[in-house]
Amino acid sequence: MTDDVAAARAAAEEESVLSRPPVDPDATAAYGDDPDQLIDFYVPRATGGPGGPAPVVVVLHGGAWRAPYDRRHISPFAGFLARRGFAVASVEYRRGAGGAGGGDPVAGRWPCTFDDVAAALDALPELAHRHLSGADPRRTVVTGHSAGGHLALWAAARHLLPADAPWRTDRPAPLRGVVALAPIADFAVADKLDVCGGAVRQLLGGDEGFVERQPYADPALLLPTGIATTVVQGRTDADVPQTVAESYAEAAAKAGEVVGLTLLEDVGHFPLIDPAADACAVVAEEIAQLAW
């Protein structure tokens, strides 16, 4: 495949996702006082799995941790999971603001992005009980796409954070598993590849913060989690290349943990969250295998 053909296909895949109208949630609840500290809830539209209360799927959207990308672009995926029989909690969080002098938005907001993901996961059991009647929070799977895939892996590794990390927990999160979709999972590799225009380095505050903050944020340094983890990756992904996922899986293996790695042929970055794509059905099946 030529570079021009690959670029055209990637653009078409992105347009297919981003042009879809948002799917309204059944309820929205705040987990903090900031306008971005919200969770959208989607009740299951079908009975999935072996019956009984529906598992809860926490969705963390991507967008390189940058402000222009919010949870609305992943709402069709959240609605798709609800139609598959899952109870869905789609988390919003603070992202990077506009650049200096009106430049491009920066990636992430340290430490607010991490504050929010930790707070949302901590608040979820109570909020799910209130807004997802009949769901079973004991069967919770966290999934996320791209930058959200990073946050999903990070959320499952909080018990491994340095002792002085404000987000550290004293035990592993009560999760059935994590399904990370094209995640920015290894910061050293992603930084070397300049993934999403230097997003990883921006997230950690630039050159000065990168080395100092990496142990607090890089999933490849927070292993083994002891939580079942699957990474789903398109082989033709030009936004977050396959190498990033493979490096994370290798780091997990060195730490004594097996991470599932599902590589999809002729799939780029966005079909993983596109309800019209076959890849999205694969993602739902990977979630179901952990949730049930």
Secondary structure as UniProt FT lines:
FT   HELIX           3..18
FT   STRAND          27..30
FT   TURN            35..36
FT   STRAND          38..42
FT   TURN            49..50
FT   STRAND          54..60
FT   TURN            64..65
FT   TURN            67..68
FT   HELIX           71..74
FT   HELIX           75..83
FT   TURN            84..85
FT   STRAND          87..91
FT   HELIX           100..102
FT   TURN            110..111
FT   HELIX           112..131
FT   TURN            133..134
FT   STRAND          135..145
FT   HELIX           147..155
FT   TURN            156..157
FT   HELIX           158..160
FT   TURN            163..164
FT   TURN            166..167
FT   STRAND          177..181
FT   HELIX           187..192
FT   TURN            193..198
FT   HELIX           199..203
FT   TURN            204..205
FT   HELIX           207..217
FT   HELIX           219..221
FT   STRAND          229..234
FT   TURN            235..236
FT   HELIX           242..254
FT   TURN            255..256
FT   STRAND          260..264
FT   TURN            265..266
FT   HELIX           271..273
FT   TURN            275..276
FT   HELIX           278..291
//
